[in-house]
């Protein structure tokens, strides 16, 4: 079958994205040996700094291997008719449009995950293990995989089935209905993610009574932040890396602290981290991000509605018969440069939001415990203290540590 012009555009997009990402990774790699800023010279001692350098270099080399493999596999799948083979298999199995789409994406996504599993296994049980991060058991690793597949089948498959049903029944306006149902699902998951999804993977327990809880509640009362739900999650069963996050809004808002965070930080540092998270809520960053993602989704679906019926969009991935699901794949790749631009804008805004949340914590609590907590968290995750500005611009949703500390000290 003769390849369409869009087929070659897809090939070019994939190669350019790979080359750009590889170039940025290389720029970042070349900065690993840059002198550490004097503001950060207390983060690592010499032994720890050498370990952090080794960790970053190991991940750089392994990332280059995995991304190269992914590109070769994807290009081979396109050039040698992989999508056409899956499409033929689907058409031999059923002619029901919804079942065809579910089977098509199921084969591709689960197949892709199976192929990538050895790489993630090596990342977890060799690299992360070597540098002292991994706490995941092999049983837990594969159990997470199975749970992920089931969630993808139920949630992803359910939404895909609804989108196709809207496409069949609503015609050109299907995108409005699809936008509505996905927006509803997004808001619902934002509200209830911690109640419905997190328990499938982790155990959450209310923060026990004591000095830490009293300090958190005292701070929350001081800034007028109603907080009834403070939970501790057993993140240590997978990794030694620490985290904290805020989820939900209204009566469903809750703060979740990793047990590793509680173990790694002092009490005032934990409250400072919480103050930062409260800053995101008070400055309405969570609401902004939620509705910005919904608006972006609406634009994407509208553009999709303009092209989904064009047979060339389907055949751009090498299939011989047009279909909605093939058009989704072709459109997704063709639209990815625009997605990159919107992603850059969201990262830029996110970095601004992080400064604002830091300022809120500095104003309502204190700067110094937040500074020391950020340093400890960076040390414990062996993070890069000298990232390349171009890499930061393209990939960072948070400002580099040095920039945050300078802002907190200002």
Long-range contacts (C-beta under 8 A, 24 or more apart in sequence): 1-84, 1-318, 1-320, 3-318, 4-312, 4-315, 4-316, 5-312, 6-312, 6-313, 6-315, 6-316, 6-330, 6-334, 7-78, 7-315, 7-316, 7-317, 7-318, 9-316, 9-334, 10-78, 10-316, 10-317, 10-330, 10-333, 10-334, 11-75, 11-78, 11-79, 13-333, 13-334, 13-336, 13-337, 14-71, 14-74, 14-75, 14-333, 15-71, 15-75, 17-336, 17-340, 18-67, 18-68, 18-71, 21-67, 22-64, 22-67, 24-388, 24-390, 24-391, 24-394, 24-395, 25-60, 25-63, 25-64, 25-391, 27-388, 27-390, 27-391, 28-60, 28-384, 28-387, 28-388, 28-391, 29-56, 29-57, 29-60, 30-388, 31-384, 31-386, 31-387, 31-388, 32-56, 32-57, 32-60, 32-384, 32-386, 34-386, 35-386, 36-385, 36-386, 37-385, 37-386, 37-402, 39-402, 39-405, 39-406, 39-409, 40-375, 40-385, 40-401, 40-402, 40-405, 42-375, 43-375, 43-378, 43-379, 43-385, 43-401, 44-379, 44-385, 48-379, 51-131, 51-382, 52-382, 52-383, 52-384, 52-385, 54-131, 55-131, 55-382, 56-382, 56-384, 58-127, 58-130, 58-131, 59-127, 62-122, 62-123, 62-127, 66-116, 66-119, 69-119, 70-116, 73-115, 78-317, 78-318, 79-318, 81-318, 82-318, 83-108, 83-317, 83-318, 83-319, 83-326, 83-329, 84-318, 84-319, 84-320, 87-319, 87-320, 87-321, 87-323, 87-326, 91-321, 97-164, 97-168, 97-323, 97-324, 98-161, 98-164, 98-165, 100-323, 100-325, 101-160, 101-161, 101-164, 101-323, 101-324, 101-325, 102-157, 102-160, 102-161, 104-323, 104-325, 104-326, 105-156, 105-157, 105-160, 105-325, 106-153, 106-157, 108-329, 109-152, 110-149, 113-145, 113-148, 113-149, 117-145, 128-239, 131-382, 132-240, 133-239, 133-240, 133-241, 133-381, 134-238, 134-239, 135-236, 135-237, 135-238, 135-239, 135-240, 136-237, 136-238, 136-239, 140-237, 140-238, 144-201, 147-200, 147-201, 151-197, 151-200, 155-185, 159-185, 164-324, 164-325, 167-308, 167-324, 172-305, 173-305, 174-305, 175-298, 175-301, 175-302, 175-304, 175-305, 178-301, 179-294, 179-297, 179-298, 179-301, 179-302, 182-297, 182-301, 183-294, 183-297, 183-298, 186-290, 186-293, 186-294, 186-297, 187-290, 187-294, 190-247, 190-248, 190-249, 190-286, 190-290, 191-248, 191-249, 191-250, 191-252, 192-248, 192-252, 193-247, 193-248, 194-231, 194-247, 194-248, 194-254, 194-256, 195-252, 198-233, 198-256, 202-233, 202-234, 202-235, 202-237, 203-233, 203-234, 204-231, 204-232, 204-233, 204-234, 204-256, 205-231, 205-232, 206-230, 206-231, 206-232, 207-231, 207-232, 207-257, 211-267, 212-262, 212-267, 212-270, 215-267, 215-268, 215-270, 215-271, 216-255, 216-270, 216-271, 216-274, 219-271, 219-274, 219-275, 219-278, 219-364, 219-365, 220-274, 220-278, 222-364, 223-275, 223-278, 223-282, 223-364, 225-278, 225-281, 225-282, 227-253, 227-255, 229-253, 229-254, 229-255, 230-254, 230-255, 230-257, 231-255, 231-256, 231-257, 232-256, 232-257, 232-258, 232-259, 232-262, 233-257, 233-258, 233-259, 234-259, 235-259, 235-260, 235-261, 236-260, 236-263, 240-380, 241-380, 241-381, 242-377, 242-380, 242-381, 244-270, 244-273, 244-274, 244-277, 245-277, 246-277, 246-278, 246-280, 246-281, 246-286, 249-281, 249-286, 249-287, 253-281, 261-377, 264-376, 264-377, 264-380, 265-373, 265-376, 265-377, 266-369, 266-372, 268-366, 268-369, 269-369, 269-370, 269-372, 269-373, 269-376, 270-373, 271-365, 271-369, 272-361, 272-365, 272-366, 272-369, 272-370, 272-373, 273-370, 273-373, 275-360, 275-361, 275-364, 275-365, 275-370, 276-357, 276-358, 276-360, 276-361, 276-370, 277-357, 278-360, 278-361, 278-364, 279-356, 279-357, 279-358, 279-359, 279-360, 279-361, 279-364, 280-353, 280-357, 282-360, 283-353, 283-356, 283-357, 283-360, 285-353, 285-356, 285-357, 288-349, 288-353, 289-346, 289-350, 289-353, 292-346, 292-349, 296-342, 296-346, 300-335, 300-339, 303-335, 304-328, 304-331, 304-335, 307-331, 344-393, 344-394, 346-397, 347-393, 347-394, 347-395, 347-396, 347-397, 348-393, 350-397, 350-398, 351-396, 351-397, 351-398, 351-399, 354-397, 354-398, 354-399, 354-404, 355-399, 355-404, 355-407, 358-404, 358-407, 358-408, 359-407, 362-408, 367-408, 367-409, 370-408, 371-405, 371-408, 371-409, 374-401, 374-404, 374-405, 375-401, 375-405
